[in-house]
């Protein structure tokens, strides 16, 4: 088998440049390439990039979703060392805190285009947490 690796995750957005700017500030990423309706950002050295494509008919997902709602297709989990500090910084950068917060060590946000993303910290029981985290992510 030839070498394969995940290189980029692509987000649709009403404005690719606006959303790329948000994630550059939030993650400390740098601009790698841009076109009028497309932007590629990534870590300063190596790592998975994020791309943003302007989609005029973009509809933000609803989380938690109900019947008939636009569901999220994926979300980013961003590990942080200090959840309180990074929560304040995410809000200052333009994120919105979700009403429903499923766990003590996770904060669910919406980016400026409405995509959910999570900030999280390791707990003492790291192994068990990672196995059960997404099972508990949606309210019962």
N, C-alpha and C positions, 0 to 999 in steps of 0.2 A: 504494500500500500504506500502510495506517495504521501508526503508530509501534508497535513491539513491543520489549520488553526482558525479559530474564530477571530476575524479581524475587525469587524464593525457591526454595531447594532444601529439600525436606521429607524428614526422617528418621523412620522408625518406631523406636520404642524401648520397652523395658519400662516406663520411667518418663520421660515427656517433660520434666518439670521437672529431674530429675537430669542428664539429658544436656544440656539447655539451659544449666544452670549451668556444666558443664564447658567448653562452647564459649565461653561468655561470658568465663570466666577465661582460656582459651587464646588467644582472638582479640581480647580487649578490646572485645567487642560489648556492646550494651546491650539491656535488655528493651524490646520494642516493644508486645507484647500477650500476654495469657495467658488461658487458660480451664482448667477442671479437668484436661483431658487433652490440651492443646495449648498450645505456647509459640512465640512468634515473637521472634527476636533479630536484631540487625543492627548494622552499623557505626554509630558515634555520629552520623554525618551521612548521606551517601547511600551506596548500594552494595547488593550482593546480600545478601538476608537468609537466615537459616536458620530453619526451623520444625521442631518436634519434636512428634510425635503418639504418645500412649501406645497401644501395640498389645499386648494381653495375650498374643497368640500369636506374638509376635516371635521369630524364630530368627536368631541372629547368623550372618553369613557366615563361611566358612572361607577363609583366604588363606595360602599358595596353595591353591587348591581342587583336589580330586581328583574322580574320577568319583562322582557321586551326592551330593556335598557341596553345601550351600547356598552359592551363589556370590554375591559382592558385585555389586550392580547399578551402583554408582558409588562413587567415593571423592573426597575433597577433596585437592587439592594446595595446600599453604600455603607460599609463598615466605618465606624468612627471610634475614636478613643474616648471622647467626652460628649455624651448624648445631649446634655443641657446646653453646652456651648455651641455645638453644631446645629442644634434646633434653632437657637437664637440667630445664628448666622444664616441658615437656610431661609428663615422668615425675612431677615433683612435683605436678602438677595431677591426676594419676590415669590418664594414658595408660600403655599397656603396649607395650614395644618388641617388634616381631615378631622371630621367630627368623631368618627369611630377610631379608637386606638386599641388594637387587639392585645397588646402586651406591654409590660413595664419597660422592657429593654429595646423596644422598637417605636419609632415615630413614623406615621404614615403622612405623607404630604402630597400635594398636587403641584406640578410645575406650572409655569405661566400658560401653557397650552392645555392643562388639565390632565396630563399623564400622571398617574400615581407613582410615587417612589418612596422607598423606605430608608431611613437612617437607623442603624442598629449597632449595639455594642455586645461584645461577648459577655456571657454570664458565667458563673462558676461551673455550671454543668454544660460546657460548650458542646460536647458531642451529642448529647440528648437534644439540646436546643436546636441544632441544625437539622436533625432528623424530623422534628415535630413542628418546626416553625411554620411552614406553609400549610400544614394541616389545620393550624389554629388561626390562620390569617383571615379567614372569612368568618363573619359572625354566624352563630348558629341560630 
